[in-house]
Amino acid sequence: LHMGKTMKEDLTVVVKYIKQLYPPEFNVFSTYAELYHNYFASQAKKNAESHLEDKDIYLLLSWVHNIYPKDMRKDHVLAEELEKVKLGSLLPSSLSKELEKKYLDSEEATIKNSLSKCLDKEIQRWKEDKEPEKLSGHFQSELLAIFVIQSIYSGQKRAKDISTAVGEELSLRLSRELPAFLKSYKDAFEDFKEKSKKHRYYKPILIANINNCWNFRDYAEKNMAEKDDNKASILSTLGDIENSGFDMLLQQLFAQLKPIYKKFTENKWDSSNEIMNEIIKTTSKHISDFRTLKDPFYHAIIEKIHARLVKEYIMRLLKRKVSLKTPTQQQNLSQNISKNAADLEAFCTSNGSQAMWLNSALPKLAEIIRLQDLGAIKIEVATLATTYPDIRKRHLEALLYIKANLSRGELKSILGYLADSTASTLPGAPLFSNINVS
């Protein structure tokens, strides 16, 4: 700093007062500038070749790439004169590259180490008998994502302040650190999830970890190129953590719903409204816990619940437990299904489900059961197959089992129509593909 200040001040005096006292051919400014530069460069080289601490390497590189060429040589008083002198760099290129490598290796190791320590602290927090903190009503460990993202961002910025090339090199190295950190985070989360089910704050900790994913997801979406493999890896790992957390949060609810759904076929759909009310009541108790999820995750888990409620209902319909011979019986069942579908849709929508694509499944199945005209049934089947391209013959066959008044020929005709209409259609939103028909 002293040498830099002295050189800048002295050369300013030379430009302003001394230069004009000499004839132009003396190149007096050039003589001064070269002497000052050579001395400065010899001192920089001497320092570079001695043992330096990390912060000293950073400072020296800052002088070589940034302060000396930009702040001093581009000074408005000196720039024009210095341009004529063509001074070199403060350090030989080979020595500069050697320092850069030392700096990059050290910075990468430091950031890697601090991320590892940060994860250890986070794991330690999960083990404490304390509820996670809430921010705007959502459980989360806000500091984890902030610390990790800030460590990487600060490292990149410091390197960029030395030079664009050094900044790009460190960014390239660090681009691999976030995916690696998140894989370690995922492993730690899975370990906690499996081994700590009796923890007093088990659910809040799961929810906090799902919420943690949001800041990482937001950072990757906004700061990484679409074709970057690291971005794909980051988003995939975050998706795994989120879905793994959702599955665990929903395990108890789905276990409680299974025996309730069995009642539909046991009672041959006679008391289906009461059963649907029980399903809604049971689900409602669990949903209140999920309000502590951040909005995108809350909507995602509600959509999972919505899809599960619809799928379970279809599975019961396709169990071949009910076979009705008269149009009146079929019409009564159709009305029950339509009522259940309306109640289910109202419940899921009022709780924030945005999965509108699920809402027409049950009404369409109810309509196929109600209709008696063969042509009308075929049209409804075609509409169903267009909306849900993953429906297959086996699903329709199980549904048509309910319509015991169909002849073999009529049955074959309807099933053949489905095969024709779905032959060239790619599966869209998966609804039927996850439903096994025995």
N, C-alpha and C positions, 0 to 999 in steps of 0.2 A: 504493500500500500504506500509506504514511504517513497520507494523508488518510482512508482507510477506517478504519484503526486508531484514529485520533484521533476521528473522528466516532462510532464505535461506543462507545469508552470514555467520551467526554464525554456522549453521550446516556444512557448507563447511569447516570452520576452524576446527571444531571437527573432521571431516573425515580426513583432511590433516595433522593436527598437534597434536591434543589432544589424539585421539583414541589410538595411538601407545604407549602413556605414561602410559597406564593402562593395567593391565592383561585382557585377553579376557573375562574371566568369569564376569568381572565387567559390561559388556554390556554398556559401557559408552555412546556410540552413541544413543542406544535405550533410555537410561534415559533422555538425552538431548532432543531427538526428541519428546518423549511423553510429557515432561514438556512444551515445546514450543507449541506442538499441542493442549494440553488441555487448555492452556491460550488462544490461538488463537480461539479455538472452543467456549470457554466461552464468549469471546467478540462478536463473530459472533452471538451466541444465544441471547445475551443481545440486540444487534442491531435488530435482527429479531423480537424480542418481543416488540420493541418500535414502535412508529408511523413512518412509512417510506414513503417518496415521491416515485413516480413511478420509477424515475431514480435510486434511492437508492436500490429499490427492485431488479431492473435489475442488478446493480453492485454486490449486495450481492449474487444473484443466479449465476452470472458469476464466482465469487470466489468459490462458493460451487461446481459447476458442471464442471468448465473449468480451471480457472487459478490455483487454489490450486492443484487439482489432476493431471493436465497435465503439466503446466509450472514449478511448484515447485517440485512435487513428482517424475516427470519423468526427472528431471535435470540430465544430464549425470554424474555429480560428485556424486549426492546423491541417484540416483535411486536404485542402487544395495543394499545399506545399508537400505534405507527406505522400500524396499520390505520385509526385514526380520522383521521389526517392526510391520507391519500390522496396521497402523493407520486407524481410522474410518473416517467418513465424517465430515466436519466442522459443520454440523447441523443435529439434529435428523431427521429421515425420515418424521415424521408427520409435523414438522415445515417447512421443505423444501417443502412438498406438498402444505401446506397452502400458502406459498409465491408464489409458481408457479401458483396457482389458482388466487391469487390477480393480478399477473403480466398478466396472460392470459386474465382475465376479462377486465383489464384496457387497454391492447393493442388492444383487439377486439373493445372495445367501442371507443377508440381514432381513429382507422382506419375507423370505420363506420361513425363517426362524420366528419372526414376530407373528405370522399367521398361525403357525403351529402352536405357539404359546396362547394365542387368542382362543383357539379351538379348545385347548386344555382347560382354560378358565371357564369357557362356556359349558363344557361337560361337567365341570365341578359345580356350576350353578344348578344344573339339572338335579344333582344329587342332594342339594340342600333341601331342608324341609320348609321351602318358601314358595308361595305362589308367584308366578312370573308377573312382571309389571304390566300395567295396562296403559295404553296410549290411545286416546279417543275411543275408549270402550273395547279395544282389541288387545288381547294378550300378545306380547312380543318381547324379543330381546333385541331391541333396536340397535344397541351398541355393536353387536356382532357384525352385521352387514356394514354399518357405518365405518367401523375400524378397518375391516378387510378392504372395502372399496377405497377408503381414504389412503390406506398404506400403499396400495397399488397406484392410485392416481398421483399421490405425492411423489412417489419414486419416479414415475414417468415424467412429471413436471420438472423435478430437480435435474433429471438427465437432459431433458429438452432445453433447460436453461443453459447447459454447457454448450450443446450444439444440436441441431436437428438430427444429424446422423447418430449421435450417441443416444438421443431420445428415442429414435426409431429402433435402435438395437435393443435397448432395455425394454421397450414396449413389446418387442417380439419375444424376448425371453419371459417377460412377466405374463404374456398372453396365455402361457401354459400353466401359470401358477394358480389362477382362479379355478379352472377346471379341476386341477389336482386337489386344491383345497376343498372344493365342493364334494369331491368323491370321498375324501376323508370325513367330511361333515356328514355325508349320507351314511357312511359305515357306522359312525358314532351314534347317529340317530336311530339306525336299525337296531344297534346293540341295546340302547336305552329302551326302545319300544318293546323288545322281546323280554328283557330282563327286569323291567321296573314296573310291571303291571299293577303292583300293589302300592306304588308310590301314592302318597296322599293327593298330590297335584298332577297325577298322570295325564289326564285329559287337557288341563290348561297348558302343560308343557308341550304336548303334541301340537296343540293349536298355535302356541307361540312359535314353534319351529316351522309350521306351515306358513305362518305370517311372515317369518324371516325371509322366506324365499322371494317375497314380493320385491324387496329392494335390489336383490341380486338380479332378478328377472328384468326389472326396470333398467338397471345399469347396462346389462347385456344388450337389451333391445335398442337402447339409445346410443350406445357407444361402440358397438361392434358391427362390422360389415356383414351383410346378409349371407355372403358365401363363405364366411370365416368358419372353418371346422371347429374351432374352439367355442364359437357361439353355439353351434349345434350341440356340442358336448355339454356345455353349461345348461342350456335349456332342457336337454334330455335328463340330466341329473336332477335338476330342480323339479321336473315333472315327476320323477321317481319318488322324491321326498314327499311331494304334495300328495300323490296318489296313495302312497304307503300310509301316510298319516290319515287320509280320508278313510281308507279301508279299515284301519284300526278303530277310528271314531264311530264307524257305522256298524261294526261287528255286532255289538250288543243289540242295537235296534233291529237288524235283520234277523238275528236269532229269535227275538221276541215276536216278530211278525210271522215267522214260518208256520207255527201252529194255528195262528188266527186265519191265515189264508186257507189252510186245510179245511176249515169249517164250511167254505163255499161248496165244495164237492160233497162233504159229509151230509150237508143239509139240502143237497141238490138245488142250491141257489134260492131256496124258499125264504130264508131270512137274510138275504144279501145286504139289505140296507143297514141292518143292525151290525153285521160283520164289518161293512165298510166304515161305519162310525167308530167301531173299535180300532180298526187299522189307523184311522185318522187321529184318534185320541192318543194311541200309543206313540205314533210318529211325532205328534205335537210336543210331547213331553221331552223328546230328545232334541228337537229343533232349537229350543231356547238356549241350549248349551252352545250351539253353533253360531250364535249371534256375535260371539267374541272373535270370530274369524273376520279378516279384512273382506270388504265387499266382493272382490272377484272370487275369492275362495269360498265365501258363503254361498254365492250363486252357483259355483261349481259343485259344492256338496249337495245343495238342494236339487240340482239337476240330476245328480247321481241317485238321490232318494226317489225323485219323480220317475226316473227310468226304471228303477227297481220295483216300485209299486205297480207300474203298468205291466212290466215283464212277469211279475209273480201272478198277477191277475190272469194274463194270457195263458201262462203255464197251467193254471187250474182249469181254464176253459178247454185246453187241449189234452186233458187227462183221460178222455173217453169214459168218463164216469156217468154222463147224462146223455140219454138218447130219447128224443121226443118225437112221437109219431104224428101228432096233430098240429096244424097251423096255429091254433089257439095257444097251445103249450109253448110253441116256439116264439110266438108274439109276446107272451108273458115274460119268458126268459130275456128276450130282446129288450123289453122295457126295463127290467131289473138291471141289465148290463148298462143301458143308456143312463139310468139314474146314478148308478155307481160311478160311471165315467164322469158325469157332470160334477158329482161331489168331489171326486178325486182331482179333477182339473181345477175346481174352485179353491180347494185346499192348497194345492201346490202353487198355483198362481198367486194366491194371497200371501204366501210365504216367500215369494220372490223368485220362483222358478221361471226361467226364460226359455225353457225347452218346449216351445210351442209345437215342434214337430211330433211330440208324443201324443198330443191331444186328440188326434183323429183316429188313432189305432182302435180303441175300444168301440167307439160309435160305428166304425166301418164293419167290425166283426159282428156287432149287434144287428146291423142292417142285413148282412148276409144271412144271419139266422132268421130274421123276420120275413124276408122276401120269399115268395112261393113261385113266381114266374121265372122260368129257366133263363130267359134272355136277360132279365133284370139282375139275376144273381151273377151272371157272367160279367155284366157291365161293372157291378160293384167289386167283383174280384179283380178286374182289370185296373180299376181305380186304386184299390188297396195295393196291388203289385207296383203301380207307378209311384205311390207315396212311400212304400216300404219295399224297395227292390230286393231285400235279402229274404223275403218270404219264399218258402219252398213248397213243393207238392206235399211233403209229409205234414207240414203245418196245416195246409188247407184241408187235407184228408182228415186230420184229427178234428178240425172244426166242423166239417160236414158230417162227421159221425153223429153230431147232435141232431141233424136233420134226418131222422129215421124214415121219413116218407119219400126220400129220393130213391129212384130206381138205380140199378147198377149202370145202366146206359147214361142216365143223367149225370151221375157221379163222375163217370169217365169223361163225359163231354166237358164238365166244369174244370176238372183237373187238367185236361188237355189244353184248355184255354189259358190256364195259368202258365203252363210250360211254354206256350207260344209267345205270350206277352212279356215274359221275363227273360227269354233266351238271349236277347242282345243288350239287356240292361245291366249296368254295373251297380254293385251294391252301394247304397248311399249311407245314411245314418244307420248304424247297426242296432236293430231291435229284435228281429226274429232269429238272426244267426246265433244269438246266445241262448236260444230256447231249445232245449232238447225234447224231442217227442218220443216217448217209449212205444 
